[in-house]
Amino acid sequence: MARRAGAINLGLGAAVAALCLLPLWAVARAAVGPGALSAADWQAIRFTIWQAFLSAVFSVGLAIPVARALARRSFPGRGLLISLLGAPFLLPVLVAVLGILTIFGRGGLLNSGLAALGLPPFSIYGLHGVVLAHVFFNLPLAVRLILQGWQSIPAERVRLARSLRAPQFRVLEWPMLREVVPGALVLIFLVCLTSFAVAITLGGGPRATTLELAIYQAVLFDFDLARAARLALVQYGLCAVAAGLAGLITRPASFGAGLGRSIALGGGSRLFDGVAIGLMAVFLLLPLGAVLVRGAMGLGSLPATVWASALVSVTVALGAVAMVLAIAVPMALLGGRIGRGLALAVPLASSSLVLGAGAFLLLRGTVRPQDAALGVTMVANTLMALPFALRILSPAADQARADYDRLAAALRLPILARLWIVYLPRMRRQIGFAAGLTAAMAMGDLGAIVFFAAEGQATLPLLMQRLLGAYRTEAAAGVGLVLVILSFGLFWLFDQWGRGNAAT
């Protein structure tokens, strides 16, 4: 039975890997022939690596004092603030970028204040704008990752360090940071390597073009498929190296067993901790508030196509949810390290845009792009969300199997009865969260769809991008608010379903 389950899981993992590698094969085939990387291509490679490196360093560097402050202090609203740290991850990228432009753009609050003081304006476009947007998205992620490290220090170790009057930072916090920080750096570096929506909005120009933006321009503007293929191979190679490093560097904390964290670390300057938490809250909440205010003001400028685009986005999101659960739930329940490893690692080395470019090359000449738009976009979003869903579902599935497999076998329950009576009720909370996360990610994705969508097939993010390109910012803000409401609404519905009557 175990061998059969392992074989099925290996087959599922191999199928996922094949879906990722088949577009890569099409890209590699198109890259064969004369031509080499130009000076502009090398500039795009250098800029991509440099902006990802800076984004990771600033995100993690700023997250350390914030996470330490949250670990040391207990105050009203602390739990709500920690929960809000997940909002930028669920927020569609283009919507968040619009909020950042409202604060830091040419006519934003920052430049208005600088003008009142007689100071020169701040330009959001270019390297510093891309890094600023990436820090906005990834600072909360880094805080959550590092805060988990602080919360993994058992209370017994904290009390022992205090009783021995040992320097708490040196004996407890520094060893934890050495384990957690490298993995966080590599993970955020990987995320920033494949950031397309930020680059197309805040980058551009010869000196601020990322690889994904260069691939997009080579396909849609120059129709230089060989150049796009070469750049896509470089992008995939960089992502594969970063994903491999993330798997090698990320290690669990090694403080040993304990009864859990029930006390705050304490110590340090209350003023410093308060300033760190306050600045982070302002940095995150101002753009989020700007999204809501500006979006409400733009509702009167909504284009007529917004509801058709909303229907396309919801269809893509629900299709991605169905496919993710159809793959992730069996893989989580069947076990098998190799199959899971393939499904976790190979999609992380891809990106939605590169998958779309490969699918475009693969299907070119056989079907019309608009006929494949929804299917390709659903599959690309499924592959991008699958590693997150597996990470969420696998621990719950492993625990359910460890607790109930022997009892189910003793009762001779058929496999479908085990699934329906035993496993799914105990995974319901995780299934709901994974489904909600997948829906939110798919709603906000601007990747594969750019190569395939006809005029009436645009998703909400693509419609927003087109409106921003036409300088219709008020209409784009209104579309962004609709996108936020639908994204968070789908996440909330799935998450609430998971919380309702879930077995403990």
N, C-alpha and C positions, 0 to 999 in steps of 0.2 A: 504493500500500500504506500509506504513512504517513498519507495523508488518511483512508483507511478506518479505520485504527487510532485516529486522532484523533476521528473521528466516533463510533466505538463508545464510546470513553472519555468523550466529552462526553455521550452518551446515558446511560451509567451514572451519571455525576456528576449529571445532571439528574434521574434517577430517585431518587437518594439525597436530593437537595434537595427533591423533591416529597414524599417520605415524611416529611420533617421539616416541610414547610410546610403539608401537608394538615391535620394536627391543629391547626396554628396558624390555618388558615382557619376550622376549626370553632370554635375559641376566639373568633376575631374576630367570627364570625357570632352567637355567643351573647352577646357583649358589647354588641351593638347594642341600643339602647333606652334608656329613662329610667334615671337613676341615675348617680352619680358616686362617686369615691373618697372614702371616709369618713375621719374623723380617725384611726381605728384602722388603716385601709389605709395612710395616709401615715406613720404610726408604723412599720408593718412595712417600708415602703420605706426609711425613714431607718435603721432598725435593720439591715436587710440590707446596705445600702451601708457603714454605719459598721463593722459587724463584719467585713465582707470587707476593708475598708481596713486596719483594725487588724491583722487576721490576716496580711495580706500584708506590712505594715511590720515586724511583730515577726518573722515567719518569715525574711524576707530580712535584716533587721538582725542577728538572731542568727546567721544562716548565714554572714555575711561573715567574722567572726573564726574560725569553725570551719573553713570552706573554706580560709582563708589558713593556718591551722595545719596542716591536712592537706597543703597544697601545699608547706609549708616543712619538714616533718618526715618522717623515715622511721623506722619503729619496727615491732617484731614485731606482727603482727595488723592492720596498717594495711589490707591488702587485704580481710580479712574484715570489718572495720568498715565500709569503703566499700560492700561488698556488702550488709551488713545495712541500709544506708540505704534500700534498696529495699523492705524488709519492710513498713513502714507503708503504702506505696502498694498492696501486694497484700493487706494485711490487711483483711477486711470491716469497714466503718466501725463498725457496732454492736458488734462484738467489741472493737475498739480502745477504743471509748467505755466499755465495761464494764471494761476494764483501767484506764482513766483514773479511773473511779469507785472502783475498788479502792484506788488510791493517794490520790486527792484528794477522794473522796466523804465523806459525813457520818461513816461509820464506817471511813474509810480510814486508811492509814499516816500521812499528814500530820496529820490531825486527832487521831489517837491521840498523836502526838508533841507537838502543841500543847497537848492536855489535860494531858499529863504535866508540861509547863512552866507550867501555869496560865494559858495564853493562850486568847483566844476562838477558836472554831472558824472554819474557812474554808468558805464555801459555794461549791460548784462550779457551781450553777445560775445562769443569767442570762448577761449579756454576757461576763463574764470566763471563764466555763466554756466557752462556745462558742468564744471566741478561743483558749483554752488547748488545746482539742481540735484546732482547725484548725492551730495551731502544731505540735502533735505530728505531724499528717499531712504538713504542708507544709514544715517545717524540713528534713527529709531531702531533699525534692525541690529546695529552694532550694540546699542544700549541693552537691548533685550538679551543678546548673546552673552555679553560680558556680565550683566546682572545675574544671569543664570549661574555663571561661574561663582560669583560672590555668594549666591544663595545655596550653592553646593557645599560650602564650608560648614561642617557640622557644628552645632552650638557647643558641643563638648570641647572642640578644638579652640573655640573662641574663649570659653571659660578657662581652659587650661593655660592659654597664652596670657590671660589677664592675671591668673593666680601666680604665674611665674614671672610676671612683669616683663615678659618678652616683647620685643617690638612686633606689634601685630602685623604691620605691613610686610616686614622682612620674612617672617616665618609662615604667614598664612596667605596674604594677598599677592605678594610677588610671585610665589610658585604657581598660584592659580592663573595669574596673568600670562605667565610664560606658556601655559598650556592652552589658554583660550584665545589670546590675541592673534597668534599667527594664523589660526584657522579662520578667524573673523576677517582678517586682512585679505586672505586669498579668496574667500567666498565673495566679499564685496568687490574685489578686483574682477572676478569672473562676471558678476552681475553687470558691472560698468563696461565691460568689453562689448556687450551685446545690447547696449542702450541706443535704440534707433530714434524713438520719438523725441528724446531730449536733444540729440544731435541735429535732427532736421529742423527743430524749432530754435535752438539757441546757438548752434554751431554754424556750419557752412563756411564758404570762402576757402581759398586755397590752403590757408594755415590752420583751419579749424574744421577739417573734414575727417570724420571717423571712417573706419572700414565699411561699416554698414551703410553709411550715407553714400560712400563712393560706389558701393555695389548697386544701390538704388539708382544713382545717377547714371551709371554705366548701362543699366538695363533699360530704363524708361526714357532717358534723354538722348544718350548716344547710341543705344542698341548695340553696344560693343559687348557681346555675350562672352567672348573669350577673356576680355579683361575682367568682367564681373566674375567669371569662374575662377580666375587666378586669385582675385581678392577674397572670394569666398573660401577657397582652400586655405589661404593664410589665416583668415578669421577662424576657421574650424580648428586649425592647428594650434592657434593661441588659446582657444577655449579648451581644447583637449589637454594641453599642458597645465592650464590653470585648474581644471577639474581634477586632474590627477594629483596635483599638489594639494588641493583641498582635502582629498581623501587621505593622503599620506600625513599631512600636518595636523589635521583636526584629531585631537585625542580627548578622551574623557578625563574628568578630574580624578586625582589619585589620593584623595584625603582619607579613603577608607570608609567604613560603615559608621553611621551615627544615627541619632534619634531625630535628625532633622534640624532645620533652622527655626528656632522659636524666639530668638533675641536679635536685636539690631547690633551691628558691629560697634557703633558708637565711636567716640573719639573724633579728633580733627576739628576744623573750624566750622562752626555753624554758618557763619557769614559766607565762607567760600562755597559750602554746599548749597546754600540758599541761592546764591548768585548763579551757580552752575545749572541748577534745576530751573530757575526762573528764565535764564537766557534761552535754554533749550525749549521751554514751553512757548516763549514768545516767537522763536524762530519757526516752530512747527505750526502754532495756532494762527499766526497772522495770515499766511497764505491760505490755510484752510478756511478761515473766516472770509477772506477776500473772494474765494471761489463761490461761496454761498451768496454773498452780497452782490458781486458782479453778475453772477448767473441769474439771480432774481431780476436784476435790472435788464438783462438781455432776453428775458422770456418773450418780450413783445417783438423782438427781431428774429424770432425763429424762422428758418426757411421752411418752405412747404414740404420739403423732402425729409424733414426730421423724423416723422413717425414711420416712414418706410425704412429709414436707416435704423431706427430703434427696433423694428421688427426683425431686421437682418441681424442686428447685434444679439438680441435675445435668442433667436434661432441658433446662431453660432454657439452662444454660451450654453444653452441647454443640450445641444448636440455634443459639445465637448464634455459636459458633465456626464452624460450617459456613457460615452466611450471611456472616459477615465475610470468610472466606477466599474464598468464591465471588465476592465483590465486589472485595476488595482485591487479590488476586493478579492478575486480569486488568487492573485499573486501573493497578497498578504496572508491569506489563509493557508495556501499550499506550502509555504516555506520554501527553502532552497536558496542558498546564498548566491549561487552563480546567476540564476535567473533574475533575482532581485537586483543584483549588482549591475547587470546589463541594463535593466530598465531605469536604474538610478543614474548611472554614469554617462551612458551614451547620449541621452537627451540633454544633459547639462553641458555637453560639449557642442551642442547645436544652438541655433537661435531661430526664432520664427521667421526672420527675414531671409536667412540663408536657406532654410527649408523651403520657403516660398520661391526663392530664386531657382533652387534645384528642381522643384516641381514644375516651374515654368519652362525650364529647359527640357525636362523629361516629357512634358505633354505637348510641347510646341509642335505644330503641324499635324497633330492627331485630333485634338478637340479645341474648340474655341475657349479662350481664357475665361470668359464670363460663365460658360457652362460648368467649369470646374471650381468657380470661386468659393462657394459655400463649403463644398466637400474638402478642398485643400485647406481652407482656413480652419475648419473644425479639427482636422487631423493634426495640423501644426499646433494648435492650442492644446489639443489632447497630449501631445508629446511634451510640450513645455510644462504642463501642469502635473504630469504623471509622477515625476520624482518627489514633488511636494506631497501629493496624495499618498504615495507609498510610505514616506517618512511618517505621516500622520497615522496611517492605518496599521502598519506592521507591528508596532509595540502592542496595541490592543489585541490584534489577531494572535500574536504569539502568546499573550497572557491567557486568552480564552482557550486556546488549544492546550496549553499546559494545565489549566484548571479542570477542563471538562472532557478531554479526549478519551481518557481511560473510562470514565463513567459512560460516555456515549457508546464506546465500543462494548462495554459490559451489557448495556441495554440493547445492543444491536440496532441502533438507530440508523436508518438509511441516510445517505449523504445529504439528500435534500431536506430531510427532517432535522439533521444536525445544523445545517445552514440556517434554516428558518427558525428553529426553536432555541438553539444554543448560541450560535456564533453571532448572527446579525443583531439580535437585541443587545448583546454586550459590546458591539462595535457601532451602535447607532449614533452615539454622540460624535465619534470620530468620522463616521461616514457623512454626517450632516456638515461638519466643519470642512472636510475635504471637498465636498460638493460645492459649498458656498465659496470657498477659496478658488476653486476651479472656475466657477461662474464669474466671479469678480475679475480674475485674471483674463479670462477670455473676452469679457465685455470691454476691457480697456486696452486690448492688444492692437497695436498698429504694426503689423509685420507682413505676413504672407498675403494679406488682402490687397496690398498696394499693387501687386503684379497682376491681379486677376479681375478686380471689380470693374464692372461697367458703370455707366452714369447712375443707374437706378439701384445698384447693388452695394453702395458704400455703407460700411458700418458707421456708428456714431463717431469713433475716433478718426476714421478717414474723412468723414464729413467735416469734423472740427479742423483737421489739418488743411483741408481745401479752403475753408473759410478764413483761417489764419493767413494762408498764402495769398488770399485776395484782400487782406487787411480789413475783413469784416469781423473785428474782434468782439463787438457786442453780440452778434449772432453766434459766434463761436462760444462765448461765455454762456449763453442760454442753452446751447446744445450740450455744453459741459455739465450744466446743472442737471439736465435730463439724464445724462450718462451717469452722474454720481448717484442720483436717486435710484435708477434702475440697478446699478452695480451693487450698492449697499442693500437695496431691497431684496435682490436675489440672494445675496450672502445671508441676510437676516432670516429670510424664509427657510433656507436650507439648514442654517445653524439652529433655528428654533425647532424645526422638525427633529433634528438630531437630539436636542435636549428634552423633547417631550417623551415621557414614558421610557426613557433609556434605562436598560438594566444596569445595575451597579455590580 
